[in-house]
Amino acid sequence: MYRHTLKNKNVIIQKNKNTIINKQIKINTLWLCQLKIKITSTPLCLLLAIFALNS
């Protein structure tokens, strides 16, 4: 019983780590896009930014 609970906690922690990583990727994508928009305002980058915010 105890071992099973421990396993579930590990799964939850792993899921949380994945969520944090995904958020970090989105933030990085948005940051890169903002940088590109400043240099060359490409519609593709705006689409990427919108997609990153929506997902």
SVG drawing of the C-alpha trace seen along z (x, -y; Angstrom):
<svg xmlns="http://www.w3.org/2000/svg" viewBox="-6 -46 23 48">
<polyline fill="none" stroke="black" stroke-width="0.4" points="0.0,0.0 2.7,-2.5 4.9,-1.6 1.9,-2.2 1.3,-5.6 4.9,-6.5 4.7,-5.5 1.7,-7.7 3.4,-10.7 6.4,-10.1 4.1,-10.1 2.4,-13.3 5.8,-15.0 6.9,-13.8 3.7,-15.3 4.3,-18.6 7.9,-18.7 6.7,-18.1 4.1,-20.9 6.9,-23.3 9.1,-22.3 6.3,-22.9 5.6,-26.3 9.3,-27.1 9.4,-26.1 6.3,-28.3 8.0,-31.3 11.2,-30.7 9.3,-30.5 7.4,-33.8 10.6,-35.5 12.3,-34.4 9.3,-35.6 9.3,-39.0 13.0,-39.3 12.3,-38.4 9.3,-40.7 11.7,-43.6 14.2,-42.7 11.7,-41.6 8.0,-41.6 7.2,-38.3 3.6,-37.0 4.9,-33.5 6.3,-34.6 3.0,-36.2 1.3,-32.9 3.8,-31.0 3.2,-33.4 -0.5,-33.0 -0.2,-29.2 2.1,-29.2 -0.4,-31.2 -3.4,-29.1 -1.8,-25.6"/>
</svg>
